[in-house]
Amino acid sequence: MIADLINVTIKNQVDSFLTKRAEINEKTDLKTLSDFINALVIVHIRYWKFEDKIEGMDNLLTIGKLKQETNSLFKVQRPELIKSIDKIILDLLRKNYSIENLDCQLELSIVDNLEFIGSPDRFDLLYSDTLSELIDKLVIIQIRRWYLKSSLLDKTTSEKTLKLDIIERKKIPMLVGCLNKLLILIASNKVDFVPINVKFYQGVNK
């Protein structure tokens, strides 16, 4: 299913960034769905790194500076990325694209799997999260999964093992299932989906 493709893309990007432990270089020329998801992954990883730096700090000036950077990530970058992700996926689901313009493997895979999309009849019309909110949650949970797996290499505890098991066996499949449900409902015109109304900040967003 399409949600599984998106989840695997997120997992691979998270694993690649965090395993290399290198400075993350942002790509400014974002064009494809993979580009925007990649940028969203970077935003969340940077947020986690800011929180790690702040923990245990006593210098209020340094904490304030780090918090400003964190706020910029979530008040400027993340809302724009979320809007773009919603638009690209909606265009693909509604076949509002030219196949010649698809130069992203994820976009091509989604298009290839549209004909296999399931029936909406087995779903009710209740849904709460938007496409990008679910993708956002998948990014967060995959980062959490990576950190737990990494910490288990240093010290294995029953608590960490249980948390990882819950993430891999319950939380990720639940989010993927919710995303698949929403994709099916949208593609079948069962819901009139409007992209997330992200909060704008005066003097920051245009």
C-alpha positions as CSV (number, residue, x, y, z in Angstrom):
1,M,0.0,0.0,0.0
2,I,1.0,3.6,-0.5
3,A,1.3,4.4,3.2
4,D,3.8,1.6,3.5
5,L,5.9,3.1,0.8
6,I,5.9,6.5,2.6
7,N,6.8,4.9,5.9
8,V,9.7,3.0,4.4
9,T,11.0,6.2,2.8
10,I,10.8,8.0,6.2
11,K,12.5,5.1,8.0
12,N,15.4,4.9,5.5
13,Q,15.9,8.7,5.6
14,V,15.9,8.7,9.4
15,D,18.3,5.8,9.6
16,S,20.6,7.4,7.0
17,F,20.9,10.7,8.7
18,L,21.2,9.4,12.3
19,T,23.5,6.5,11.5
20,K,26.0,8.7,9.7
21,R,26.1,11.1,12.7
22,A,27.2,13.8,10.3
23,E,26.3,17.5,10.0
24,I,23.0,17.6,8.1
25,N,23.1,19.7,5.0
26,E,19.7,21.1,4.0
27,K,18.7,21.0,0.4
28,T,17.1,24.4,-0.5
29,D,15.8,23.5,-4.0
30,L,12.9,21.3,-3.0
31,K,10.8,19.8,-5.8
32,T,9.7,16.3,-5.2
33,L,7.8,14.5,-2.5
34,S,11.0,12.8,-1.3
35,D,12.7,16.2,-1.0
36,F,9.9,17.6,1.2
37,I,9.7,14.5,3.4
38,N,13.5,14.5,3.6
39,A,13.4,18.2,4.8
40,L,10.7,17.4,7.3
41,V,12.8,14.6,8.7
42,I,15.7,17.1,9.1
43,V,13.5,19.5,10.9
44,H,12.5,16.9,13.5
45,I,16.1,15.6,13.9
46,R,17.3,19.1,14.5
47,Y,14.5,19.6,17.1
48,W,15.6,16.5,18.9
49,K,19.2,17.6,18.8
50,F,18.3,21.1,20.2
51,E,16.4,19.4,23.1
52,D,19.4,17.2,23.8
53,K,21.6,20.3,24.0
54,I,19.2,22.2,26.3
55,E,18.9,19.3,28.7
56,G,21.0,20.0,31.8
57,M,22.1,23.4,30.6
58,D,22.3,26.3,33.1
59,N,23.2,29.1,30.7
60,L,19.9,30.9,30.1
61,L,21.3,32.9,27.1
62,T,22.4,29.8,25.3
63,I,19.1,28.1,26.1
64,G,17.2,31.1,24.8
65,K,19.2,31.1,21.5
66,L,18.6,27.4,21.0
67,K,14.9,27.9,21.7
68,Q,14.7,30.6,19.1
69,E,16.2,28.2,16.5
70,T,13.7,25.5,17.6
71,N,10.8,28.0,17.2
72,S,12.0,28.9,13.7
73,L,12.0,25.2,12.7
74,F,8.4,24.7,13.9
75,K,6.9,28.1,13.1
76,V,8.5,28.7,9.7
77,Q,9.9,25.6,8.1
78,R,7.6,22.9,9.3
79,P,4.3,24.6,8.3
80,E,5.5,25.2,4.7
81,L,6.8,21.6,4.4
82,I,3.5,20.2,5.6
83,K,1.5,22.3,3.1
84,S,3.7,21.1,0.3
85,I,3.5,17.5,1.3
86,D,-0.3,17.6,1.4
87,K,-0.5,19.3,-2.0
88,I,1.8,16.8,-3.8
89,I,0.1,13.7,-2.4
90,L,-3.4,15.1,-3.1
91,D,-2.3,15.9,-6.7
92,L,-1.1,12.3,-7.1
93,L,-4.2,10.8,-5.6
94,R,-6.4,13.0,-7.9
95,K,-4.2,12.3,-10.9
96,N,-3.5,15.9,-11.3
97,Y,0.0,15.5,-12.7
98,S,2.0,14.8,-15.8
99,I,3.9,11.5,-15.7
100,E,6.8,13.2,-17.5
101,N,7.3,15.6,-14.6
102,L,7.6,12.8,-12.0
103,D,11.3,12.4,-11.3
104,C,11.0,11.1,-7.8
105,Q,11.0,7.3,-7.1
106,L,8.4,7.7,-4.3
107,E,6.0,9.7,-6.5
108,L,6.4,7.1,-9.3
109,S,5.8,4.3,-6.8
110,I,2.6,6.0,-5.5
111,V,1.3,6.4,-9.1
112,D,2.1,2.8,-9.8
113,N,0.1,1.7,-6.8
114,L,-2.9,3.9,-7.3
115,E,-4.7,1.1,-9.2
116,F,-4.2,-1.2,-6.2
117,I,-5.7,1.2,-3.7
118,G,-8.3,-0.6,-1.6
119,S,-12.1,-0.1,-1.3
120,P,-13.4,2.6,1.0
121,D,-16.4,0.5,1.8
122,R,-14.7,-1.1,4.8
123,F,-14.0,2.2,6.4
124,D,-16.2,4.7,8.2
125,L,-15.8,8.3,7.3
126,L,-14.4,9.3,10.7
127,Y,-10.9,10.6,10.6
128,S,-9.1,13.3,12.6
129,D,-5.5,13.6,11.3
130,T,-4.6,15.1,8.0
131,L,-2.2,13.4,5.6
132,S,0.8,15.5,6.7
133,E,-0.1,15.2,10.4
134,L,0.1,11.4,10.0
135,I,3.4,11.7,8.1
136,D,4.7,14.0,10.8
137,K,3.9,11.5,13.4
138,L,5.6,8.7,11.4
139,V,8.7,10.9,11.2
140,I,8.7,11.4,15.0
141,I,8.1,7.7,15.8
142,Q,10.8,6.6,13.4
143,I,13.3,8.9,15.0
144,R,12.3,7.6,18.4
145,R,12.6,4.0,17.1
146,W,16.2,4.8,15.9
147,Y,17.2,6.3,19.3
148,L,15.8,3.3,21.2
149,K,17.6,0.8,18.9
150,S,20.8,2.8,19.2
151,S,20.6,3.0,23.0
152,L,20.0,-0.8,23.1
153,L,23.5,-1.3,21.6
154,D,25.0,0.3,24.7
155,K,22.7,-1.1,27.4
156,T,19.8,-3.5,27.0
157,T,17.0,-3.1,29.5
158,S,13.6,-4.7,29.6
159,E,12.0,-1.3,29.6
160,K,13.7,-0.2,26.4
161,T,13.1,-3.5,24.7
162,L,9.4,-3.2,25.6
163,K,9.2,0.4,24.3
164,L,10.8,-0.6,21.0
165,D,8.5,-3.6,20.7
166,I,5.4,-1.3,21.2
167,I,6.7,1.1,18.6
168,E,7.5,-1.5,15.9
169,R,4.5,-3.8,16.5
170,K,1.8,-1.4,17.5
171,K,2.4,2.3,17.0
172,I,4.0,2.3,13.5
173,P,1.5,-0.2,12.1
174,M,-1.4,1.9,13.6
175,L,-0.1,5.1,12.0
176,V,0.4,3.3,8.6
177,G,-3.1,1.9,8.8
178,C,-4.6,5.3,9.6
179,L,-2.7,6.8,6.7
180,N,-3.8,4.1,4.3
181,K,-7.4,4.6,5.4
182,L,-7.3,8.4,4.7
183,L,-5.5,7.8,1.4
184,I,-8.2,5.4,0.3
185,L,-11.1,7.7,1.4
186,I,-9.5,10.7,-0.4
187,A,-8.7,8.7,-3.6
188,S,-12.3,7.4,-3.7
189,N,-13.8,10.9,-3.2
190,K,-15.4,9.8,0.0
191,V,-14.1,12.7,2.0
192,D,-13.7,16.3,0.9
193,F,-10.2,16.7,2.2
194,V,-8.8,20.1,2.8
195,P,-5.0,20.4,3.5
196,I,-4.1,21.2,7.1
197,N,-4.7,24.8,8.1
198,V,-1.3,25.3,9.6
199,K,-0.9,28.1,12.1
200,F,0.6,31.3,10.6
201,Y,2.7,33.7,12.6
202,Q,2.4,37.4,12.0
203,G,5.5,38.9,10.5
204,V,6.9,35.4,9.9
205,N,4.8,33.6,7.3
206,K,3.5,35.1,4.1
